[in-house]
Amino acid sequence: MANLEKIKEVYYSRYRINGKQIRERLGKTSMTEAKTMVRSIEEKVCKQRLGIDCKERVLIDEIIKEYLEWARNNREHTTYLQKKKSMEIFQDFIKQGRFKNRIYYINDIDYRVIESFKVWRKEQTYAKKKIANRTVNINLTHISNLLRKVKEWGYISSDTQIKKLTETHKHPEYLSNVELQVLIKNSSLYEKQIILLLLNTGMRSGELMNLTWDAVDFIGKAIKIQSSEKKATKTHRERFININSGLLDTLLYLREIYIDPLTNNVSPRESYQKNYVLCHRDGKPIKSFKRSFSSAVVKSGLNKRITPHMLRHSFATLSLECNTDIMTIKEILGHTDISTTQRYLNITNDRKQQAVDKIGSLFDNRLLLTC
């Protein structure tokens, strides 16, 4: 019924529907897989001849390529990259061939395929850790978006229900005011600047490492957290963080003075060191300060696991204790969903400037100026 032919390593299938001859490209594949695809085509032809509604069968790789092209032209670049990553993961899963009959067409994606994808994804690891349910759910959201768009384009007629995994939300770990004072007291000058910058702004570590001096508005007393194709923030959005008076003095000091990460020596900043707030001697940005931070934790004697990200949690928690409203904290931290911020509990209204001023009043931000 459907003939198979090979032209320059590419397989094609020829068949007729209503007297019209059609040649369908199957792609570069093995003879066995090509024959399996032909059997699927024959099934489609039979259905159409019997008057059964049968949508055009499109190869998964081809429809994903079309979908990503649409996403590139209609969505933000960072959103496109997220979708692209999820599609690559889904294609890897399809290529595993975990089914009795290989899946080639978008029409073949059903509930059992999605459930099998969940199991497969959860079996994977990243940095020696199991993939979190939240990460799997992000992939499922992008797959759902793909199927919804494919249905809109008329390639499929039915909806595939995708049930997401249950996410566990742990209460964020943070440091008390006393613990923070001990940590600051036992840190070096280089470590102090990192701790004070993170603690007074609630920035993520990556945002601080990518922070440039042109993003610091000394007159308007605000820091612009920028997102670009090369240096995207976690939420891929820009935001502004107000600067309290103590941090303003510290930033003015650091703009002119360079603290060496290796020797802890203080010297005037060279011209090539005036791009990034934190940088190496040659002016290149710091890629990680985990080792320096760990050193400060050891010297503090605090008998608990402490990470730089816990300073962000501490900022949020202390802001709530200072009666800052949760919507203001959400804006400062750059959360896209209020439920993320609600992990730090609810509290009353206040303004962003007051929020950072209150945090600044808890610590001596001029510690660097006395050196």
C-alpha positions, 0 to 999 in steps of 0.5 A: 500500500505504501512503498519505501524508497531510499534516496541519498541515505534519506528514506521516503514513503510513497502512497496514494490518497484519493488518487493523489500520489504523496511522497513523505520524507522519513529522514535518515534512519535505519531500514527497520525504523523506516519500515515501522514508520511505513506501517504507521503511514499505511494505518493512516491511509486505511483510516482515511479511505474508510472515512475516519478523521485522521490528522496529518501525521508529522514527525516529532523532530519536524514539529519541534523544529517548527515550534521552536522557530515560532517561539524564537519569533514570538517569545523573549529570547530567554523564554525561547532558550528555556523551551529549547532546553526542554524540547532537547530533553524530550527528544532525548527521551523519545530516542531512548525507544522505551516503547514496544513501537517506536514513537515518531509522530506528534500524533502518538504522544499520549498519556502513557508517553508523558507518564513514561517521560516523568519516570525517565526524567526522575531517573536522571541526575544533575551534579550528582543530585536527583532531578527535582520535581519542580524541574520536571514540572517545568519540562512538562509545562513546555511539553504541554505548551507544545501540544497546545500549539500543535493542536491550534495548528491543526496537527492533532485533534485531541488534548493530552492531559498532563498531570504534574508532580507534587512539589515539596516546599521546604521552609528557607534556611536563614541566619539569625541576627546574632549568627550574622554578626558572628559571621561578619566579625570573623570574615576577612575584608574580601569576605565582608564586602560579599556578605554585606552586599548580599545581606543588604540587597537580597541579591542572588550570588550570580547577580552579585558576580555579574554586577557592574558599576554602571548598574549602580545609581549613586544619585537615585540610590538604586541598583539595577539587576540586569538580564541579557542573553549572555547574563540572564537572571534566574527569572529573566527580568530586570528589577531595581533594588534600593540602596540604604545609606550604610550600603551607599557609603560602602559602595562609594568606598568600593568604587575607588578601592580594590580588595584583592581576593587572594591576599586581602590587600587594599589598593586604589582601583585600576581603570581595568578594575572599574567594570565589575563590582567584584573582580579578579586582579585583571578586572575579569568578573568573579565566577565563584566565591563559595570557597571564600565564603566557606572560609568565613563560615569555618572561622566563625565557628558556627556549627551548621551548613551555611551557603551564600544563598542563605543570606538572601533568605536572611534578608527576606526573613529579617525584612519581615521581622522589621514589618516590611510587607510581603509584596515589597519583599517580592519586588526586591527579591525579584520573585515572579510568583507571590507564593515563592515569597510567602514561604517567608510568611505574611506581614504588613505594608511598607515601602522598598526604601524603608525595607532596605534602610531597616536591614542596613540599620542592623549592621555596621556597613562602614566596617570596610571604611575603617581599614 
